[in-house]
């Protein structure tokens, strides 16, 4: 078992089953680079505060820089016997530079340390994710431009509603992604990197020493850019706050829901019953039994993972709801849901970026679907309104006309004037026929800014 960061008060060794149950190294190793950056900053804080000489600070910094390079190069191997990544880094640093490593934890607690590393990880991943979301927005815009002017049936309640431009349909998902981008960007900007909370009551070092420009640490600048570290305004809150994790998981749940809705539409539209789109073979799989099958499995998994992302949010909310101040060990259970949801979102956005660029629309099937007269019932209502009929009256008239058409298997556009006038003397066949046109329908609606 690796050396721990604690233990002087204990006479007995931890039960091996408890060791296995409580350790987090198998997932929090993902924080290694961020913890190392925080340690480099902490070394500078200790030097400024007089706890380290310039020579000691330089040796510690070089040791941490070496480990950081190992992480970046993929050569860092976490010790599975370590309790967590923070302990593992301390032990590796000790092996490299000796007893001086024991000074690193001066005026520091893992409670404060883990929050810093998790926040830095979160800010970094959120900036990456928002960039990918912008790319998916552009891919949807390019798909719309590629199919400029194409009209599709619009649906409500999964039934034909009114014709709409494909561009407007795709733009609706772009609007969702814009909101996702704004939410995640705001969350990233709102995460404040703090140090100095200690275990929960602060440290002997003055608050001014904890104000550090990220640009002063090259390794930190490489990871995140120009972030600033601040002293904690309230040390109890600093170590026990997981609002930022919950904010991220909430925003990712909404993003996952949006991606699921898009996937659901594409899955339905790719079926033989609809046949509106063709999903590229590269994003589909087959059946081990039925040779004819082409399944949109990629989209189905995107749809399925939306449930996982919602579950991750609920797990952290439920974990946090009963915790007294300040830090509690329960809080280490925020990492796996956070890592999992971010990783799901990143890979889904990347896959959909590629998939969207390959989508092909079956114009013949779309035109056939647009022949459905029910799509133009609302246009008939407005036609009567333009002729002076009250809207409710017009709505009732056209409702009866549609029912008559369905019950008698007669197309409205084939009805003669005498038959149409049984419903309203304002209905004239030559005018009615003009309304059964998808382009006339979409161009008649002017309230949306395009």
Secondary structure, 3 states (H helix, E strand, C coil): CCCCCCCCCCCCCCCHHHHHHHCCHHHHHHHHHHHHHHHHHHHHHHHHHCCCCHHHHHHHHHHHHHHHHHHHCCCCCCCCCCCCHHHHHHHHHHHHHHHHHHHCCCCCCHHHHHHHHHHHHHHHHHHHHHHHHHHHHHHHHHHHHHCCCCEEEEEECCEEEEEEEHHHHHHHHHHHHHHHHHHHHHHHHHCCEEECCCCCCCCCCCHHHHCEEHHHCHHHHHHHCCCEEEECCCHHHHHHCCHHHHHHHHHHHHHHHHHHHHHHHHHHHCCCCCCCEECCHHHCECCCCCCCCCECHHHHHHHHHHHHHHHHHHHHHHHHCCCCCCCCHHHHHHHHHHHHHHHHHHHHHHHHHHHHCCCEECHHHHHHHCCCHHHHHHHHHHHHHHCCCCHHHHHHHHHHHHHHHHHCCCCHHHCCHHHHCCCCCCCCHHHHHHHCCHHHHHHCCCCCCC
